[in-house]
């Protein structure tokens, strides 16, 4: 698959520990934090928009970026909501 494709992003989520580490912090490593069959099916799918966008950081500083994620689909308990 091309660089930056879904497979690469999936690998980064798993290898980077973003899913399972978050599940451990919440005390739910057996219920969430996995993309395997039988896990709770909650996720959000994003598309990237390009342009000029202002973002406010945690220090209330405005930062300008050229890309922003926009949610396109929500999956809650395995049900897809467009």
Order of alpha helices (4+ residues) and beta strands (2+ residues): alpha-alpha-beta-beta-beta
